[in-house]
Amino acid sequence: MNNIFTSHSLKEYNSIPFESRKIKEVYGDNIRFPKPPEDRPYVFASFVTSIDGKLAYVDEPSAFYVAAKNILAGDGSMADFWLLNALRGVCDASIIGGNSLHTDDDYSMHIYDEDIEKDRIKHGLPQIPLNIVISLDATDIPLEHKIFKDERIPTIIATSPAGLEHIEKNMKQDYVVLGPYVTLDEVENNKEEILNKLIDFQNTIVPVIITGEGGFPNASLLMKILREIGVVRLLIESPGYGNYLIKQKIMDELFLNLSCVYIGGGDTMTLGKGDKGFLSTYHPHTEVLSIHSHSPHFFFLRHRLIYDVSEK
């Protein structure tokens, strides 16, 4: 991957999760971050899109194919997958949506690069980042999925009170409930319970974090809880939840990998699909922090989100 642009802002980022010869060799530098907020993790997402902003083909719902079917890019799809794994390597936890588990019986946020995994372990981080499955009401989560049964994978479910009702009726795996938490004060007043249940929890028991009301979990409360248990850098792999966090002004960065294919029309996945878009009078902006190229057919852009920009 060739670095063809680096912004002045990125040069000032001085937080490096760990030194990695492999990342420096492939990416040109360690993946750097700014100082995280005090009340939540530093949040970044990774997606691959077509040139017209599609995340999947009409006949293939998996985002993997947007990269894999770029015939002219050669092994560009592998570079795309490698960067995702590098980001998993430098994060403390990663979030996916319940629907993602339907695409693969073995889906989990492992780090499929042995060198990065070894560097991560050497610097005191767990072998596998915390896997967080997010859902509005848990009905889209395949509760029999391997991710909840494999003792090697630290996994948490985050959902709403309605989601808890579904889990209570359908979850066969042992689980422990935290919440429901509706306010920040409730989280603050239950720090001890949260820490006891979520730090060094046994992977045979799945913690279920309940926030919000009805069928709507509260993202701010979840972020506060994750920060309390030591999640400093959080990777988002769910397009739907990523869009929601942008709406909440919680998303800090987007790693958008551009596969130079055109998908066009059809009812397929995009960022924010099914949601109301921003208006011309108000919308987030970005600053491009870096651009890497694999070939003329595949590019890797890192964006910093900028909120509350107004016309003068």
C-alpha positions as CSV (number, residue, x, y, z in Angstrom):
1,M,0.0,0.0,0.0
2,N,1.6,3.3,-1.1
3,N,1.0,6.4,0.9
4,I,0.2,9.2,-1.5
5,F,-1.1,11.8,1.0
6,T,-0.8,12.6,4.7
7,S,-2.5,15.6,6.3
8,H,-0.8,17.9,8.8
9,S,-3.4,16.9,11.4
10,L,-2.5,13.2,11.2
11,K,1.2,14.0,11.7
12,E,0.2,15.5,15.1
13,Y,-1.4,12.2,16.3
14,N,0.9,10.8,18.8
15,S,-0.9,7.9,20.4
16,I,0.3,4.5,19.1
17,P,-1.4,1.4,20.5
18,F,1.8,-0.6,19.9
19,E,4.8,-0.7,17.6
20,S,4.3,-3.1,14.7
21,R,6.9,-3.8,12.2
22,K,4.3,-5.4,9.9
23,I,2.0,-2.4,10.0
24,K,4.9,0.0,9.3
25,E,6.1,-2.2,6.5
26,V,2.7,-2.5,4.7
27,Y,1.0,0.8,5.7
28,G,4.1,3.0,5.8
29,D,3.8,4.0,9.5
30,N,2.1,2.8,12.7
31,I,-1.6,3.5,12.9
32,R,-1.7,6.6,15.1
33,F,-4.6,8.2,17.0
34,P,-5.2,11.4,19.0
35,K,-5.9,11.4,22.7
36,P,-9.3,9.7,23.3
37,P,-12.2,11.4,25.0
38,E,-12.6,11.0,28.8
39,D,-16.2,9.7,28.7
40,R,-16.1,7.3,25.7
41,P,-13.8,5.4,23.5
42,Y,-12.2,6.9,20.4
43,V,-14.6,5.5,17.7
44,F,-13.6,4.7,14.1
45,A,-15.2,2.6,11.4
46,S,-14.0,0.6,8.5
47,F,-16.0,-0.1,5.3
48,V,-15.3,-0.8,1.6
49,T,-17.5,0.9,-0.9
50,S,-17.9,1.0,-4.7
51,I,-17.3,4.3,-6.5
52,D,-21.0,5.0,-6.2
53,G,-21.1,4.4,-2.5
54,K,-22.6,0.9,-2.4
55,L,-21.5,-1.6,0.2
56,A,-22.8,-4.7,-1.5
57,Y,-24.0,-6.1,-4.8
58,V,-27.7,-6.8,-5.4
59,D,-27.0,-10.6,-5.7
60,E,-24.4,-10.7,-2.9
61,P,-25.2,-9.1,0.5
62,S,-21.7,-9.5,1.9
63,A,-19.5,-6.4,1.7
64,F,-16.6,-8.7,1.1
65,Y,-17.6,-9.0,-2.6
66,V,-17.3,-5.3,-3.2
67,A,-13.6,-5.8,-2.8
68,A,-13.3,-9.4,-4.1
69,K,-15.1,-8.8,-7.4
70,N,-12.8,-5.9,-8.3
71,I,-11.0,-8.0,-11.0
72,L,-8.7,-5.3,-12.2
73,A,-7.4,-4.7,-8.7
74,G,-5.8,-8.1,-8.4
75,D,-5.0,-8.8,-4.8
76,G,-6.5,-5.4,-3.8
77,S,-9.2,-7.2,-2.0
78,M,-6.6,-8.9,0.2
79,A,-5.1,-5.4,1.0
80,D,-8.7,-4.3,2.0
81,F,-9.0,-7.3,4.3
82,W,-5.5,-6.8,5.7
83,L,-6.3,-3.2,6.7
84,L,-9.5,-4.3,8.5
85,N,-7.4,-6.8,10.4
86,A,-4.8,-4.2,11.2
87,L,-7.6,-2.0,12.6
88,R,-8.8,-4.9,14.7
89,G,-5.3,-5.3,15.9
90,V,-5.1,-1.7,17.3
91,C,-8.6,-1.6,18.8
92,D,-9.7,-2.8,22.2
93,A,-13.2,-3.8,21.0
94,S,-15.1,-4.1,17.7
95,I,-18.8,-3.8,17.1
96,I,-20.9,-5.7,14.5
97,G,-24.6,-5.8,13.9
98,G,-26.6,-8.9,14.5
99,N,-27.3,-9.3,10.8
100,S,-23.6,-9.7,10.0
101,L,-23.5,-13.0,11.9
102,H,-26.0,-14.4,9.4
103,T,-23.4,-14.1,6.6
104,D,-20.9,-16.5,8.1
105,D,-21.3,-19.3,10.7
106,D,-17.7,-18.6,11.9
107,Y,-17.9,-14.8,11.8
108,S,-15.8,-13.2,14.6
109,M,-13.5,-10.2,15.0
110,H,-10.3,-12.3,15.0
111,I,-7.0,-10.7,13.8
112,Y,-6.0,-12.7,10.7
113,D,-2.4,-11.5,10.6
114,E,-0.1,-13.5,12.9
115,D,2.6,-10.8,13.1
116,I,0.1,-8.1,14.2
117,E,-1.5,-10.5,16.6
118,K,1.9,-11.3,18.2
119,D,2.8,-7.6,18.5
120,R,-0.6,-7.0,20.2
121,I,0.0,-9.8,22.7
122,K,3.6,-8.7,23.4
123,H,2.3,-5.3,24.4
124,G,-0.2,-6.7,26.9
125,L,-3.4,-6.6,24.8
126,P,-5.6,-9.7,24.6
127,Q,-5.2,-12.0,21.6
128,I,-8.8,-11.2,20.4
129,P,-10.4,-7.8,20.8
130,L,-13.7,-7.7,22.7
131,N,-16.5,-8.7,20.2
132,I,-19.7,-6.6,20.7
133,V,-22.9,-7.6,18.9
134,I,-25.2,-4.6,18.7
135,S,-29.0,-4.8,18.0
136,L,-32.1,-2.7,18.5
137,D,-34.2,-5.6,19.8
138,A,-32.0,-8.7,19.4
139,T,-34.4,-10.3,16.9
140,D,-31.8,-10.1,14.2
141,I,-29.1,-11.9,16.2
142,P,-28.6,-15.6,15.6
143,L,-28.4,-16.6,19.2
144,E,-27.0,-20.0,18.4
145,H,-24.0,-18.6,16.6
146,K,-20.6,-19.9,17.3
147,I,-19.4,-16.5,18.6
148,F,-21.5,-17.0,21.8
149,K,-20.2,-20.5,22.4
150,D,-16.5,-20.3,21.7
151,E,-14.7,-19.7,25.0
152,R,-11.7,-18.1,23.2
153,I,-13.8,-15.2,21.9
154,P,-14.8,-12.5,24.5
155,T,-18.3,-11.5,23.4
156,I,-20.9,-9.0,24.7
157,I,-24.4,-8.3,23.4
158,A,-25.6,-4.7,23.6
159,T,-29.3,-4.1,23.1
160,S,-32.5,-2.5,24.4
161,P,-35.1,-3.6,27.0
162,A,-37.1,-5.1,24.1
163,G,-34.0,-7.0,23.2
164,L,-33.7,-8.4,26.7
165,E,-37.2,-9.8,26.4
166,H,-36.3,-11.6,23.2
167,I,-33.0,-12.9,24.8
168,E,-34.9,-14.2,27.9
169,K,-37.2,-16.2,25.7
170,N,-34.6,-17.5,23.2
171,M,-31.1,-17.5,24.5
172,K,-29.9,-20.9,25.5
173,Q,-26.3,-19.9,26.2
174,D,-25.6,-18.7,29.8
175,Y,-25.7,-14.9,30.1
176,V,-25.6,-12.2,32.7
177,V,-27.6,-9.0,32.4
178,L,-26.3,-5.5,33.1
179,G,-29.0,-2.8,33.4
180,P,-31.3,-1.6,32.1
181,Y,-29.6,1.8,32.3
182,V,-31.6,4.8,31.2
183,T,-29.6,7.7,32.5
184,L,-25.9,8.5,33.0
185,D,-26.5,8.7,36.7
186,E,-27.5,5.0,36.7
187,V,-24.3,4.1,35.0
188,E,-22.3,6.2,37.4
189,N,-24.1,4.7,40.4
190,N,-23.5,1.1,39.2
191,K,-19.9,1.3,38.3
192,E,-18.9,-1.4,40.7
193,E,-21.5,-3.8,39.3
194,I,-20.4,-3.1,35.8
195,L,-16.7,-3.6,36.5
196,N,-17.4,-6.8,38.4
197,K,-19.5,-8.3,35.6
198,L,-17.5,-7.1,32.6
199,I,-13.8,-7.2,33.6
200,D,-12.3,-10.6,33.3
201,F,-15.7,-12.2,32.7
202,Q,-15.8,-15.9,31.8
203,N,-16.3,-16.4,28.1
204,T,-18.7,-19.2,28.8
205,I,-21.2,-16.5,30.1
206,V,-22.3,-13.8,27.7
207,P,-22.8,-10.4,29.3
208,V,-25.9,-8.5,27.9
209,I,-25.8,-4.8,28.3
210,I,-29.2,-3.2,28.3
211,T,-29.5,0.6,27.8
212,G,-32.2,2.9,26.6
213,E,-36.0,2.4,26.6
214,G,-38.4,0.3,24.6
215,G,-36.6,-1.0,21.4
216,F,-33.9,1.7,21.3
217,P,-30.6,1.2,23.1
218,N,-28.7,4.4,24.2
219,A,-25.4,4.7,22.4
220,S,-24.0,7.4,24.8
221,L,-24.6,5.1,27.8
222,L,-23.0,2.1,26.0
223,M,-19.9,4.2,25.2
224,K,-19.6,5.3,28.8
225,I,-19.8,1.7,30.0
226,L,-17.2,0.6,27.5
227,R,-14.8,3.4,28.5
228,E,-15.3,2.4,32.2
229,I,-14.1,-1.1,31.4
230,G,-11.0,0.0,29.6
231,V,-12.1,0.2,25.9
232,V,-10.0,3.2,24.6
233,R,-10.3,2.5,20.9
234,L,-13.5,1.1,19.4
235,L,-13.8,-0.2,15.8
236,I,-17.2,-0.2,14.1
237,E,-17.9,-2.9,11.5
238,S,-21.6,-2.4,11.2
239,P,-22.7,0.1,8.5
240,G,-26.1,0.7,10.1
241,Y,-24.7,1.4,13.6
242,G,-21.9,3.4,12.1
243,N,-24.4,5.7,10.4
244,Y,-26.3,6.0,13.7
245,L,-23.2,7.0,15.6
246,I,-22.5,9.7,13.0
247,K,-26.1,11.0,13.6
248,Q,-25.2,11.0,17.3
249,K,-21.9,12.8,16.7
250,I,-20.1,10.0,18.3
251,M,-18.1,8.7,15.3
252,D,-14.6,10.2,15.1
253,E,-13.2,8.6,11.9
254,L,-14.0,6.6,8.9
255,F,-11.6,4.3,7.1
256,L,-13.3,4.1,3.7
257,N,-11.6,1.8,1.2
258,L,-12.6,2.6,-2.4
259,S,-13.0,-0.4,-4.7
260,C,-13.1,1.1,-8.2
261,V,-16.2,-0.8,-9.4
262,Y,-19.6,0.7,-10.3
263,I,-22.7,-1.1,-8.9
264,G,-25.4,1.4,-9.8
265,G,-29.1,0.9,-8.9
266,G,-30.9,-1.8,-7.0
267,D,-32.0,-2.3,-3.4
268,T,-28.6,-2.9,-1.8
269,M,-26.7,-1.7,1.2
270,T,-25.4,1.8,1.6
271,L,-24.3,3.8,4.6
272,G,-27.5,5.2,6.1
273,K,-29.8,3.0,4.0
274,G,-33.4,3.3,5.3
275,D,-32.5,6.4,7.3
276,K,-33.4,10.0,6.7
277,G,-30.4,11.8,5.2
278,F,-28.8,15.0,6.4
279,L,-30.1,18.3,4.9
280,S,-28.2,20.8,2.8
281,T,-28.5,23.2,5.7
282,Y,-26.7,20.9,8.1
283,H,-24.5,17.9,7.5
284,P,-21.1,16.5,8.8
285,H,-18.0,17.3,6.9
286,T,-14.7,15.4,6.9
287,E,-11.0,16.1,6.6
288,V,-9.0,13.5,4.7
289,L,-6.2,12.4,7.0
290,S,-4.4,10.0,4.6
291,I,-4.8,8.4,1.2
292,H,-3.1,5.1,0.3
293,S,-3.2,3.3,-3.1
294,H,-2.9,-0.3,-3.9
295,S,-3.2,0.2,-7.7
296,P,-5.1,2.6,-9.9
297,H,-8.2,0.4,-9.1
298,F,-8.1,0.5,-5.3
299,F,-7.7,3.3,-2.8
300,F,-7.7,3.6,1.0
301,L,-8.9,6.9,2.5
302,R,-9.0,7.9,6.2
303,H,-11.4,10.6,7.1
304,R,-11.8,12.6,10.3
305,L,-15.5,13.6,11.0
306,I,-16.2,17.3,11.6
307,Y,-19.5,18.2,13.1
308,D,-21.4,21.5,13.6
309,V,-20.1,23.2,10.5
310,S,-22.3,26.1,9.7
311,E,-22.5,28.6,6.9
312,K,-21.2,32.1,7.7
